[in-house]
């Protein structure tokens, strides 16, 4: 007796969030922080966001899955301390491929993007970036440089 075997079902690819030109261009923004809840401590991201806001006037925090709560916490810390204002919140679902038990499985992950801008009080609350020097050290270096320049000018006029 001959047993007929059914033909294999055609493979279907389900794309939940098709990549777009805009999405790939945005992934290389200089003011974007992709947050992980396992790689760095919370306040690493808070301080990094402050620095990005100093340099670019705004910061974009993004995360997938379980790291979403970390992004929301970072955003709330910055807003509650009067450093940031919320400009945009975007939530979406991103298609992911996961290899479990030797086969590819399509699944979706939640994602979030929060754009924060500097508050009016930001510059008065956060000292400027001085390459690791205290404001006193920067002021002393500027004073020393000015004195040296005056001495050089005086020496040049005497010669």
BATILUM-347680 format. One record per atom (N, C-alpha, C): residue number from 1; atom name; x, y, z. Coordinates in pm, 1 decimal, padded with zeros to 6 digits. Layout:
N
REC   seq   atom          u          v          w
REC   NUM     CA          X          Y          Z
...
end
This chain:
159
REC   seq   atom          u          v          w
REC     1      N    00083.5   -00117.6    00000.0
REC     1     CA    00000.0    00000.0    00000.0
REC     1      C    00088.2    00124.1    00000.0
REC     2      N    00054.9    00214.0   -00085.4
REC     2     CA    00132.4    00335.3   -00099.7
REC     2      C    00067.1    00447.9   -00021.3
REC     3      N    00148.1    00518.7    00060.8
REC     3     CA    00095.1    00629.0    00141.9
REC     3      C    00136.5    00759.8    00077.3
REC     4      N    00039.7    00843.7    00056.0
REC     4     CA    00068.3    00974.5   -00003.5
REC     4      C    00110.8    01071.0    00107.1
REC     5      N    00219.2    01137.4    00082.7
REC     5     CA    00263.5    01237.7    00180.9
REC     5      C    00225.2    01375.5    00129.5
REC     6      N    00175.5    01455.7    00217.3
REC     6     CA    00135.6    01589.8    00172.3
REC     6      C    00258.1    01672.4    00133.4
REC     7      N    00238.2    01759.8    00039.6
REC     7     CA    00346.5    01849.0   -00003.4
REC     7      C    00376.5    01947.0    00110.1
REC     8      N    00503.0    01982.1    00126.4
REC     8     CA    00536.0    02076.3    00234.3
REC     8      C    00468.7    02211.7    00210.3
REC     9      N    00425.1    02270.2    00318.8
REC     9     CA    00359.5    02401.3    00309.6
REC     9      C    00461.5    02505.5    00267.1
REC    10      N    00418.8    02598.8    00184.0
REC    10     CA    00513.1    02702.5    00142.2
REC    10      C    00555.0    02786.2    00263.8
REC    11      N    00682.4    02824.8    00264.2
REC    11     CA    00733.7    02904.6    00375.5
REC    11      C    00678.1    03046.4    00365.8
REC    12      N    00628.9    03096.0    00479.0
REC    12     CA    00574.6    03231.8    00482.0
REC    12      C    00661.0    03317.1    00573.7
REC    13      N    00702.4    03429.6    00523.6
REC    13     CA    00774.4    03526.4    00605.8
REC    13      C    00677.8    03636.6    00646.4
REC    14      N    00665.0    03655.4    00774.4
REC    14     CA    00577.2    03759.7    00825.6
REC    14      C    00665.4    03874.7    00871.8
REC    15      N    00645.3    03988.6    00810.9
REC    15     CA    00722.3    04106.1    00848.4
REC    15      C    00629.3    04198.5    00924.9
REC    16      N    00659.2    04215.7    01053.8
REC    16     CA    00573.2    04297.6    01137.8
REC    16      C    00606.0    04445.2    01126.3
REC    17      N    00730.9    04477.9    01108.1
REC    17     CA    00771.4    04617.4    01095.7
REC    17      C    00876.1    04625.3    00986.0
REC    18      N    00832.0    04653.7    00862.1
REC    18     CA    00928.5    04655.9    00753.0
REC    18      C    01030.1    04767.8    00772.5
REC    19      N    01157.5    04740.7    00744.6
REC    19     CA    01257.7    04846.2    00758.3
REC    19      C    01234.5    04952.9    00652.7
REC    20      N    01251.1    05074.1    00690.8
REC    20     CA    01235.2    05183.6    00595.6
REC    20      C    01365.4    05261.6    00589.1
REC    21      N    01377.3    05342.3    00487.8
REC    21     CA    01497.4    05423.7    00471.9
REC    21      C    01509.9    05518.0    00590.6
REC    22      N    01397.2    05573.1    00634.4
REC    22     CA    01397.9    05665.0    00747.6
REC    22      C    01444.5    05595.0    00874.6
REC    23      N    01398.2    05474.1    00898.4
REC    23     CA    01435.3    05401.4    01020.2
REC    23      C    01584.2    05369.7    01022.4
REC    24      N    01642.0    05331.4    00907.7
REC    24     CA    01784.4    05298.9    00907.3
REC    24      C    01868.3    05425.2    00920.3
REC    25      N    01823.8    05536.0    00865.4
REC    25     CA    01898.1    05661.1    00879.6
REC    25      C    01892.7    05710.2    01023.8
REC    26      N    01779.1    05692.2    01089.9
REC    26     CA    01765.2    05738.0    01227.5
REC    26      C    01847.6    05654.9    01324.6
REC    27      N    01879.5    05530.0    01289.8
REC    27     CA    01953.8    05445.2    01382.0
REC    27      C    02098.3    05492.7    01399.0
REC    28      N    02143.5    05586.5    01317.3
REC    28     CA    02279.5    05637.3    01327.6
REC    28      C    02284.0    05780.2    01379.7
REC    29      N    02179.3    05824.4    01449.0
REC    29     CA    02177.5    05958.9    01505.3
REC    29      C    02284.6    05972.1    01611.7
REC    30      N    02344.6    06089.1    01618.8
REC    30     CA    02448.6    06113.2    01718.1
REC    30      C    02391.4    06137.2    01856.5
REC    31      N    02264.6    06170.6    01866.2
REC    31     CA    02206.2    06198.8    01997.8
REC    31      C    02113.7    06086.3    02044.6
REC    32      N    02128.3    05967.5    01990.2
REC    32     CA    02045.2    05853.3    02029.9
REC    32      C    02120.3    05763.9    02127.2
REC    33      N    02050.0    05724.6    02233.3
REC    33     CA    02104.7    05629.9    02329.8
REC    33      C    02016.3    05506.2    02326.8
REC    34      N    02073.6    05391.7    02293.1
REC    34     CA    01999.8    05266.4    02294.7
REC    34      C    02023.9    05201.1    02430.2
REC    35      N    01918.7    05197.4    02510.1
REC    35     CA    01929.7    05157.0    02649.8
REC    35      C    01910.4    05007.3    02665.4
REC    36      N    01993.9    04948.0    02749.9
REC    36     CA    01980.9    04808.0    02788.1
REC    36      C    01962.5    04804.2    02938.9
REC    37      N    01882.7    04713.7    02987.3
REC    37     CA    01865.6    04705.6    03132.5
REC    37      C    01964.3    04607.0    03194.9
REC    38      N    02055.3    04552.7    03115.5
REC    38     CA    02150.9    04456.4    03171.6
REC    38      C    02296.2    04500.5    03157.6
REC    39      N    02326.9    04593.9    03069.4
REC    39     CA    02466.9    04625.0    03040.8
REC    39      C    02526.5    04733.9    03128.9
REC    40      N    02451.3    04838.4    03156.7
REC    40     CA    02503.7    04951.3    03232.7
REC    40      C    02404.7    04988.0    03343.3
REC    41      N    02455.3    05050.6    03451.9
REC    41     CA    02364.2    05093.7    03557.6
REC    41      C    02277.5    05211.2    03512.4
REC    42      N    02167.2    05230.4    03581.2
REC    42     CA    02068.8    05333.5    03546.5
REC    42      C    02132.9    05471.0    03535.5
REC    43      N    02212.1    05510.3    03635.0
REC    43     CA    02264.8    05646.6    03634.7
REC    43      C    02375.0    05667.9    03532.8
REC    44      N    02430.7    05561.9    03474.9
REC    44     CA    02518.7    05577.8    03359.6
REC    44      C    02439.8    05642.1    03246.3
REC    45      N    02318.6    05591.0    03221.8
REC    45     CA    02234.1    05643.5    03115.1
REC    45      C    02182.0    05783.2    03147.9
REC    46      N    02150.4    05809.9    03275.2
REC    46     CA    02103.8    05943.6    03314.9
REC    46      C    02213.3    06046.0    03285.7
REC    47      N    02336.7    06016.7    03327.7
REC    47     CA    02448.0    06109.7    03305.4
REC    47      C    02482.8    06122.8    03157.4
REC    48      N    02474.4    06013.4    03082.7
REC    48     CA    02499.8    06018.7    02939.6
REC    48      C    02393.9    06105.0    02870.1
REC    49      N    02269.5    06091.2    02911.2
REC    49     CA    02161.7    06172.6    02853.1
REC    49      C    02185.0    06321.1    02881.5
REC    50      N    02230.8    06354.6    03001.3
REC    50     CA    02263.3    06494.6    03033.6
REC    50      C    02371.0    06547.7    02939.1
REC    51      N    02475.0    06467.7    02917.8
REC    51     CA    02584.1    06510.6    02830.3
REC    51      C    02534.7    06528.6    02686.5
REC    52      N    02451.1    06435.2    02638.7
REC    52     CA    02397.2    06448.4    02502.7
REC    52      C    02311.9    06573.1    02489.7
REC    53      N    02235.5    06605.5    02594.6
REC    53     CA    02153.4    06727.3    02588.7
REC    53      C    02242.0    06851.7    02586.9
REC    54      N    02355.4    06849.4    02657.5
REC    54     CA    02448.5    06962.0    02652.4
REC    54      C    02503.2    06979.5    02511.5
REC    55      N    02536.0    06870.3    02446.0
REC    55     CA    02599.8    06876.5    02314.9
REC    55      C    02501.3    06900.2    02200.9
REC    56      N    02381.1    06841.9    02210.1
REC    56     CA    02287.5    06844.2    02096.7
REC    56      C    02153.9    06911.7    02128.0
REC    57      N    02135.3    06961.2    02249.2
REC    57     CA    02011.3    07025.4    02294.8
REC    57      C    01893.5    06929.6    02310.6
REC    58      N    01908.1    06807.8    02266.2
REC    58     CA    01805.7    06705.8    02289.4
REC    58      C    01870.0    06567.9    02283.3
REC    59      N    01798.1    06468.9    02337.7
REC    59     CA    01847.3    06331.9    02337.6
REC    59      C    01730.5    06239.4    02304.9
REC    60      N    01760.2    06133.1    02232.9
REC    60     CA    01659.2    06032.6    02201.6
REC    60      C    01696.6    05903.8    02272.6
REC    61      N    01609.8    05860.9    02361.6
REC    61     CA    01630.1    05736.3    02435.7
REC    61      C    01545.7    05628.7    02369.7
REC    62      N    01604.6    05513.1    02341.2
REC    62     CA    01527.1    05406.2    02279.0
REC    62      C    01558.3    05273.9    02347.0
REC    63      N    01459.8    05183.9    02344.0
REC    63     CA    01477.5    05053.0    02406.5
REC    63      C    01378.8    04953.9    02347.9
REC    64      N    01410.9    04826.0    02368.1
REC    64     CA    01324.3    04715.3    02327.8
REC    64      C    01286.6    04633.7    02450.9
REC    65      N    01168.2    04576.9    02448.6
REC    65     CA    01127.2    04478.5    02548.8
REC    65      C    01137.7    04524.0    02691.7
REC    66      N    01210.5    04445.3    02771.5
REC    66     CA    01219.7    04469.8    02915.3
REC    66      C    01295.7    04598.1    02949.3
REC    67      N    01371.4    04652.9    02857.6
REC    67     CA    01446.4    04776.0    02884.1
REC    67      C    01358.4    04900.4    02874.2
REC    68      N    01234.6    04885.0    02830.6
REC    68     CA    01143.8    04999.4    02818.4
REC    68      C    01125.1    05068.8    02953.4
REC    69      N    01111.6    04990.7    03059.9
REC    69     CA    01092.6    05052.8    03191.2
REC    69      C    01214.5    05135.9    03230.6
REC    70      N    01333.2    05093.8    03189.2
REC    70     CA    01454.8    05169.6    03219.6
REC    70      C    01452.5    05304.4    03148.4
REC    71      N    01410.5    05306.2    03022.0
REC    71     CA    01402.1    05431.3    02946.8
REC    71      C    01301.4    05526.6    03011.6
REC    72      N    01187.5    05472.9    03051.4
REC    72     CA    01085.8    05556.9    03114.9
REC    72      C    01139.7    05613.5    03246.7
REC    73      N    01210.6    05532.8    03323.1
REC    73     CA    01268.2    05578.4    03450.1
REC    73      C    01371.2    05689.3    03426.4
REC    74      N    01458.2    05672.2    03328.1
REC    74     CA    01558.5    05774.5    03294.9
REC    74      C    01488.5    05905.2    03258.5
REC    75      N    01388.0    05894.4    03174.4
REC    75     CA    01311.9    06011.8    03132.0
REC    75      C    01248.4    06083.0    03250.6
REC    76      N    01188.0    06007.8    03340.3
REC    76     CA    01121.2    06067.4    03456.8
REC    76      C    01221.1    06132.1    03552.1
REC    77      N    01337.6    06071.6    03569.9
REC    77     CA    01440.3    06131.8    03655.9
REC    77      C    01481.6    06267.5    03600.2
REC    78      N    01506.9    06272.6    03470.3
REC    78     CA    01549.9    06398.3    03408.3
REC    78      C    01439.5    06504.0    03413.0
REC    79      N    01314.9    06463.4    03391.6
REC    79     CA    01203.7    06559.4    03396.1
REC    79      C    01177.2    06607.3    03538.4
REC    80      N    01177.6    06515.6    03635.2
REC    80     CA    01148.2    06553.7    03774.0
REC    80      C    01257.1    06639.8    03836.3
REC    81      N    01379.9    06630.8    03785.1
REC    81     CA    01487.1    06716.4    03833.9
REC    81      C    01493.1    06850.1    03760.2
REC    82      N    01396.5    06873.7    03672.3
REC    82     CA    01389.1    07001.6    03602.2
REC    82      C    01490.0    07017.1    03490.3
REC    83      N    01547.8    06907.2    03443.2
REC    83     CA    01651.5    06914.1    03340.3
REC    83      C    01596.8    06898.7    03198.6
REC    84      N    01482.6    06831.5    03183.3
REC    84     CA    01435.3    06797.8    03049.1
REC    84      C    01285.3    06820.5    03035.5
REC    85      N    01246.7    06840.6    02912.2
REC    85     CA    01104.4    06843.5    02876.3
REC    85      C    01081.8    06735.4    02771.4
REC    86      N    00967.3    06673.9    02777.6
REC    86     CA    00934.7    06564.8    02685.5
REC    86      C    00888.7    06624.2    02553.2
REC    87      N    00953.7    06585.0    02444.7
REC    87     CA    00916.6    06634.6    02312.3
REC    87      C    00832.4    06533.5    02234.7
REC    88      N    00868.5    06404.3    02247.1
REC    88     CA    00797.8    06302.8    02168.2
REC    88      C    00810.8    06167.9    02236.0
REC    89      N    00703.2    06091.5    02231.4
REC    89     CA    00705.1    05952.4    02276.9
REC    89      C    00647.1    05868.4    02164.8
REC    90      N    00721.7    05766.3    02124.0
REC    90     CA    00676.8    05679.2    02016.0
REC    90      C    00688.6    05535.0    02062.4
REC    91      N    00579.0    05461.7    02053.9
REC    91     CA    00582.5    05318.7    02084.8
REC    91      C    00551.0    05241.8    01958.5
REC    92      N    00608.0    05124.4    01946.3
REC    92     CA    00582.2    05042.0    01828.3
REC    92      C    00615.1    04897.2    01859.8
REC    93      N    00589.5    04813.5    01762.6
REC    93     CA    00622.2    04671.7    01772.2
REC    93      C    00721.3    04640.0    01661.9
REC    94      N    00828.8    04573.9    01697.5
REC    94     CA    00934.9    04541.7    01602.4
REC    94      C    00935.8    04391.4    01581.1
REC    95      N    00941.7    04349.3    01456.3
REC    95     CA    00950.2    04206.9    01424.9
REC    95      C    01088.4    04153.9    01456.6
REC    96      N    01093.9    04041.0    01524.0
REC    96     CA    01221.5    03979.9    01561.9
REC    96      C    01221.8    03835.0    01516.1
REC    97      N    01340.1    03783.2    01487.4
REC    97     CA    01354.0    03640.8    01457.6
REC    97      C    01429.2    03577.9    01572.3
REC    98      N    01378.6    03467.6    01621.1
REC    98     CA    01440.2    03399.2    01734.5
REC    98      C    01457.9    03253.1    01697.0
REC    99      N    01579.7    03203.3    01711.6
REC    99     CA    01604.2    03063.9    01677.8
REC    99      C    01590.7    02981.0    01804.8
REC   100      N    01482.1    02906.3    01812.8
REC   100     CA    01459.8    02817.1    01926.9
REC   100      C    01432.9    02677.4    01873.3
REC   101      N    01492.6    02581.2    01936.5
REC   101     CA    01475.2    02441.2    01899.8
REC   101      C    01509.6    02414.4    01754.0
REC   102      N    01611.9    02484.3    01704.6
REC   102     CA    01660.9    02456.7    01570.7
REC   102      C    01581.2    02515.7    01456.6
REC   103      N    01481.0    02597.0    01484.6
REC   103     CA    01406.8    02658.7    01373.9
REC   103      C    01381.9    02806.5    01403.3
REC   104      N    01361.7    02881.9    01300.0
REC   104     CA    01338.8    03025.5    01315.7
REC   104      C    01192.7    03049.7    01351.5
REC   105      N    01171.9    03136.5    01448.9
REC   105     CA    01037.1    03169.2    01494.4
REC   105      C    01019.5    03320.3    01486.9
REC   106      N    00910.6    03362.8    01429.1
REC   106     CA    00879.6    03505.5    01423.1
REC   106      C    00811.8    03546.4    01552.6
REC   107      N    00860.3    03656.3    01610.5
REC   107     CA    00792.4    03709.0    01727.3
REC   107      C    00806.5    03860.2    01726.2
REC   108      N    00727.6    03925.8    01807.1
REC   108     CA    00728.8    04071.5    01809.7
REC   108      C    00781.0    04119.7    01943.9
REC   109      N    00851.7    04232.3    01939.7
REC   109     CA    00898.7    04295.7    02062.4
REC   109      C    00849.5    04438.8    02064.5
REC   110      N    00807.8    04483.5    02181.7
REC   110     CA    00767.0    04621.9    02197.4
REC   110      C    00890.7    04710.8    02196.8
REC   111      N    00876.9    04830.9    02144.2
REC   111     CA    00987.2    04926.8    02147.4
REC   111      C    00932.6    05064.1    02183.9
REC   112      N    01022.7    05147.6    02234.4
REC   112     CA    00985.1    05284.0    02271.4
REC   112      C    01097.9    05377.6    02233.4
REC   113      N    01061.4    05499.2    02195.4
REC   113     CA    01156.1    05607.3    02171.4
REC   113      C    01101.0    05729.4    02241.9
REC   114      N    01182.4    05790.3    02326.1
REC   114     CA    01143.1    05913.0    02395.1
REC   114      C    01245.7    06019.2    02359.8
REC   115      N    01197.6    06131.6    02307.3
REC   115     CA    01286.1    06243.6    02275.9
REC   115      C    01267.8    06349.0    02384.7
REC   116      N    01379.2    06385.3    02448.2
REC   116     CA    01378.9    06486.4    02553.2
REC   116      C    01460.9    06605.9    02506.7
REC   117      N    01411.5    06723.7    02538.2
REC   117     CA    01485.8    06845.9    02509.2
REC   117      C    01528.4    06912.4    02638.5
REC   118      N    01621.3    07006.1    02626.8
REC   118     CA    01667.1    07081.0    02743.6
REC   118      C    01552.1    07163.9    02799.6
REC   119      N    01543.7    07169.9    02931.2
REC   119     CA    01448.1    07260.6    02993.6
REC   119      C    01509.8    07400.0    02998.1
REC   120      N    01428.2    07499.2    03033.1
REC   120     CA    01479.6    07636.0    03043.7
REC   120      C    01586.0    07647.0    03152.6
REC   121      N    01575.6    07563.2    03255.0
REC   121     CA    01668.2    07569.1    03368.8
REC   121      C    01791.9    07481.1    03350.1
REC   122      N    01799.8    07406.1    03241.8
REC   122     CA    01906.2    07306.4    03224.1
REC   122      C    02045.3    07366.3    03242.0
REC   123      N    02074.2    07476.4    03170.6
REC   123     CA    02209.8    07531.9    03173.2
REC   123      C    02249.1    07584.5    03310.9
REC   124      N    02151.4    07628.0    03389.1
REC   124     CA    02184.7    07675.8    03524.1
REC   124      C    02199.4    07560.1    03622.9
REC   125      N    02140.9    07444.0    03592.3
REC   125     CA    02147.3    07329.0    03682.8
REC   125      C    02265.1    07236.1    03654.5
REC   126      N    02308.8    07229.7    03529.5
REC   126     CA    02415.7    07136.9    03490.9
REC   126      C    02539.0    07217.5    03452.8
REC   127      N    02650.6    07195.4    03521.1
REC   127     CA    02772.4    07269.8    03485.5
REC   127      C    02820.9    07228.0    03347.0
REC   128      N    02886.4    07319.1    03275.7
REC   128     CA    02933.9    07285.4    03141.4
REC   128      C    03040.5    07176.4    03145.0
REC   129      N    03052.8    07103.2    03033.6
REC   129     CA    03153.8    06997.9    03021.5
REC   129      C    03290.2    07064.8    03006.5
REC   130      N    03386.0    07025.0    03091.1
REC   130     CA    03518.4    07088.3    03090.7
REC   130      C    03629.2    06984.5    03077.9
REC   131      N    03603.4    06878.1    03007.8
REC   131     CA    03703.1    06772.6    02985.3
REC   131      C    03761.5    06717.9    03115.8
REC   132      N    03677.2    06699.5    03215.0
REC   132     CA    03720.2    06639.0    03340.1
REC   132      C    03781.1    06735.7    03439.9
REC   133      N    03791.2    06864.7    03406.1
REC   133     CA    03848.3    06962.8    03497.9
REC   133      C    03736.3    07032.0    03574.5
REC   134      N    03766.2    07071.6    03697.6
REC   134     CA    03668.2    07146.5    03776.5
REC   134      C    03660.5    07288.9    03721.7
REC   135      N    03551.7    07361.2    03747.8
REC   135     CA    03543.6    07500.1    03701.4
REC   135      C    03659.0    07586.5    03755.0
REC   136      N    03705.2    07556.3    03875.7
REC   136     CA    03816.7    07632.2    03932.3
REC   136      C    03945.2    07608.6    03852.5
REC   137      N    03969.2    07482.2    03814.0
REC   137     CA    04088.1    07451.0    03734.9
REC   137      C    04082.6    07517.4    03597.8
REC   138      N    03964.2    07521.7    03537.1
REC   138     CA    03948.4    07586.0    03407.1
REC   138      C    03974.8    07735.7    03419.7
REC   139      N    03917.2    07798.8    03524.8
REC   139     CA    03937.0    07942.9    03546.0
REC   139      C    04085.1    07974.7    03568.7
REC   140      N    04154.8    07891.7    03648.2
REC   140     CA    04297.3    07913.9    03674.8
REC   140      C    04378.0    07900.8    03545.5
REC   141      N    04346.8    07800.3    03463.7
REC   141     CA    04418.4    07781.4    03337.0
REC   141      C    04396.7    07900.4    03244.0
REC   142      N    04272.3    07953.5    03240.8
REC   142     CA    04243.5    08070.1    03156.4
REC   142      C    04319.7    08192.7    03206.5
REC   143      N    04324.1    08211.4    03338.1
REC   143     CA    04396.6    08324.7    03397.1
REC   143      C    04545.5    08313.4    03368.0
REC   144      N    04602.8    08195.0    03387.6
REC   144     CA    04744.6    08173.4    03359.8
REC   144      C    04776.8    08200.3    03213.5
REC   145      N    04688.7    08157.5    03124.3
REC   145     CA    04710.1    08178.6    02980.5
REC   145      C    04704.7    08327.8    02947.1
REC   146      N    04613.8    08401.1    03011.2
REC   146     CA    04602.8    08545.3    02986.2
REC   146      C    04726.6    08618.3    03036.7
REC   147      N    04776.8    08582.2    03155.3
REC   147     CA    04897.9    08643.4    03210.8
REC   147      C    05017.4    08615.1    03121.1
REC   148      N    05028.5    08490.9    03075.2
REC   148     CA    05138.8    08453.3    02987.4
REC   148      C    05134.2    08532.2    02856.1
REC   149      N    05012.9    08550.6    02801.6
REC   149     CA    04997.9    08626.1    02678.1
REC   149      C    05038.3    08772.2    02698.1
REC   150      N    05003.1    08831.3    02814.6
REC   150     CA    05042.1    08969.0    02844.9
REC   150      C    05192.5    08981.9    02857.3
REC   151      N    05254.9    08884.7    02923.6
REC   151     CA    05400.8    08887.7    02941.0
REC   151      C    05471.6    08877.6    02805.9
REC   152      N    05419.6    08791.2    02717.5
REC   152     CA    05478.6    08776.7    02584.1
REC   152      C    05464.2    08904.7    02504.3
REC   153      N    05347.3    08969.1    02515.9
REC   153     CA    05324.4    09095.5    02443.4
REC   153      C    05416.7    09203.5    02495.8
REC   154      N    05437.0    09209.3    02629.0
REC   154     CA    05526.1    09309.0    02687.8
REC   154      C    05670.4    09284.5    02643.6
REC   155      N    05711.6    09159.3    02638.4
REC   155     CA    05846.6    09124.6    02596.1
REC   155      C    05867.8    09160.0    02449.6
REC   156      N    05765.5    09144.9    02368.2
REC   156     CA    05775.8    09173.7    02224.9
REC   156      C    05788.1    09324.2    02201.1
REC   157      N    05720.1    09405.8    02283.1
REC   157     CA    05727.3    09551.9    02263.7
REC   157      C    05860.2    09606.3    02313.2
REC   158      N    05924.5    09539.6    02411.0
REC   158     CA    06053.6    09585.1    02462.2
REC   158      C    06165.4    09553.5    02363.1
REC   159      N    06149.8    09450.6    02285.0
REC   159     CA    06256.1    09409.0    02194.1
REC   159      C    06260.8    09488.6    02066.9
end
